[in-house]
Amino acid sequence: MSGVGLAITNLRIFQSFGTVVAIDRDHGMLQKAKEEAGDLPDLEFKLVDARHLGEFEKESFDYILALGLFAYFHMHEVDAVFSQFWRVCRQEGYLMLTNATMHPKDAYIKSGLECGFELIRDKEGYCPAASSKRRYLLVFAKRKEHSHPD
Ligand SMILES: C[S@@+](CC[C@H](N)C(=O)[O-])C[C@H]1O[C@@H](n2cnc3c(N)ncnc32)[C@H](O)[C@@H]1O
């Protein structure tokens, strides 16, 4: 889970399906998340910047969740971030991202496709609990038949 913040409920849910690696570049956020998660098994917290995933092996994750993360990147960084996610995502794995609608969905879709992901879901929704209530959800898949430009 990339940019974990305090998404502890998500961690609890996903951790029931296998090992979850929760990364955040903010030490304070990571510390709070660790404390709130308590001693859940199969959960690793790492102080890592999603723009630099070199410490992870190629194709090491089945699912990559970037919930509310892309809003933190400058547009010139987005292609590089997709490339990082592509490298660590397994074949037949998925990358899911959510953002508030004011962030540039089309640019993210373009970048994901150019990187070699296939877009399998593009959905808009409403979240009454969030400050920016309109949101979108993009799900990309890494398919064998889609080759990476590198
Ligand atoms: C809006 S919060 C979302 C938190 C959580 N994913 C959720 O859905 O509630 C974004 C989080 O991403 C983290 N973040 C921002 N830029 C990052 C980066 N380059 N690498 C890793 N984490 C980052 C922030 O520190 C923050 O905790």
PDBQT file of the ligand as one rigid body, heavy atoms in Angstrom, charges set to zero:
ROOT
HETATM    1  C1  LIG A 201      -4.071  11.650   1.315  1.00  0.00    +0.000 C 
HETATM    2  S1  LIG A 201      -3.052  10.577   2.272  1.00  0.00    +0.000 S 
HETATM    3  C2  LIG A 201      -3.908   9.054   1.925  1.00  0.00    +0.000 C 
HETATM    4  C3  LIG A 201      -3.675   8.041   2.977  1.00  0.00    +0.000 C 
HETATM    5  C4  LIG A 201      -4.337   6.686   2.760  1.00  0.00    +0.000 C 
HETATM    6  N1  LIG A 201      -3.810   6.020   1.575  1.00  0.00    +0.000 N 
HETATM    7  C5  LIG A 201      -5.834   6.771   2.709  1.00  0.00    +0.000 C 
HETATM    8  O1  LIG A 201      -6.415   6.406   1.681  1.00  0.00    +0.000 OA
HETATM    9  O2  LIG A 201      -6.445   7.202   3.694  1.00  0.00    +0.000 OA
HETATM   10  C6  LIG A 201      -1.562  10.420   1.290  1.00  0.00    +0.000 C 
HETATM   11  C7  LIG A 201      -0.392   9.788   2.003  1.00  0.00    +0.000 C 
HETATM   12  O3  LIG A 201       0.639   9.609   1.030  1.00  0.00    +0.000 OA
HETATM   13  C8  LIG A 201       1.879   9.929   1.623  1.00  0.00    +0.000 C 
HETATM   14  N2  LIG A 201       2.819  10.302   0.548  1.00  0.00    +0.000 N 
HETATM   15  C9  LIG A 201       2.857  11.456  -0.147  1.00  0.00    +0.000 A 
HETATM   16  N3  LIG A 201       3.833  11.415  -1.066  1.00  0.00    +0.000 NA
HETATM   17  C10 LIG A 201       4.427  10.206  -0.955  1.00  0.00    +0.000 A 
HETATM   18  C11 LIG A 201       5.492   9.558  -1.625  1.00  0.00    +0.000 A 
HETATM   19  N4  LIG A 201       6.185  10.181  -2.612  1.00  0.00    +0.000 N 
HETATM   20  N5  LIG A 201       5.831   8.305  -1.269  1.00  0.00    +0.000 NA
HETATM   21  C12 LIG A 201       5.165   7.663  -0.270  1.00  0.00    +0.000 A 
HETATM   22  N6  LIG A 201       4.147   8.235   0.419  1.00  0.00    +0.000 NA
HETATM   23  C13 LIG A 201       3.773   9.480   0.090  1.00  0.00    +0.000 A 
HETATM   24  C14 LIG A 201       1.562  11.053   2.597  1.00  0.00    +0.000 C 
HETATM   25  O4  LIG A 201       2.559  11.152   3.594  1.00  0.00    +0.000 OA
HETATM   26  C15 LIG A 201       0.201  10.621   3.136  1.00  0.00    +0.000 C 
HETATM   27  O5  LIG A 201       0.332   9.813   4.274  1.00  0.00    +0.000 OA
ENDROOT
TORSDOF 0
